[in-house]
Amino acid sequence: MKYISILALSALVACNTSNKSAKVKTDDAATTKTESSTAAVVKNVSTDNMVKFEGGSFLMGSDNGLPNEKPIHEQTVEPFFIDKSPVTVAEFSKFVDATKYVTEAEKFGDSGVFNFTLGKWELLKGANWKKPLGPSGEEAKDNHPVTHVSWNDAVAYAQWAGKRLPTEAEWEFAARSGKNSDQKFSWGATLQIDGQYKSNVWQGEITDQTAKDGYLYTSPVGAFGETEAGLTDMGGNVWNWCADTYAIYPGNPQAVPYDNNIKVIRGGSFFYDANGEDSFSVSGRAQNSHETSLFNTGFRCAKSAK
């Protein structure tokens, strides 16, 4: 049975089914295989549109954010590359053309979209990466981040591209521009600088549609500029899937059952989140099931530099 539920920590839709048409290993995102993506793997992977980080140790988490960001702890990452921007519709289209891959939303026949008329989330028939707002909506724009992709879909794309999903630690290290910083966001200390929004974020309550930053839904990748490290959209626009199974940090007293099907998402999105601006922060973290697809979730890829 497939159903919608709201995850307590992320206030996102979780779309589950007991009858999966494609199974993947979920214990190692870097080596996960899927039948649909093994037919044509990219050779001689280019890192031209990636940013390299030399790695090192940094302080991960925050004692001033959400409860699941605690405690601050030292984390070490090896040298890696990470995509400058989220994977776009145009890039995902090349993958589909090369492999004939069918996303889980397309297999299910629906995907998670917020219905502003009804004021609630729904599984919208015909919503998918090509039609983010359903059959009656516009086609997805090539230079916008691809959405309605599950964690499984993201892993399949990354494998085809000769890459992988970033670990949660890599994502945060990159969002911090590879250094210890007390800045809340990847671009600075506040959502606005000199009166200008620095990312595609939600303003107001869940049913508000003010779009003060210029975009009600997704925006073109890079529309709000780059971070110090040269990355774009490291907060807002779309949630980013990470490789990790969601877990509480060591030393955190929260009692959260470990479930290998629940994966980490980072960065927040254009849409309302119950955690407000904390969802856009460098340390903000949330979760969703590996088969969930939504109109505000996408991904970027990483690649080990060694």
Secondary structure, DSSP 8 states (H G I E B T S, - for coil): --EEEE-TTT--EEEE-SS-SS----S-TTT---GGGSSS--SS---TTEEEE--EEEEES-SSS-GGG-S-EEEEE--EEEESS--BHHHHHHHHHHH----HHHHHTEEEEEETTTTEEEEEET-SSS-TT-TTS----TTSB--S--HHHHHHHHHHTT-B---HHHHHHHHTTTS----SBTTBSSSEETTEESS----SSTT----TTS-SS---TTTT---TTS---SSSSSEEEEEEE----TT--------TTEEEEES--SS--TTGGGGGSSS-EEEEETT--BTTEE---EEE--
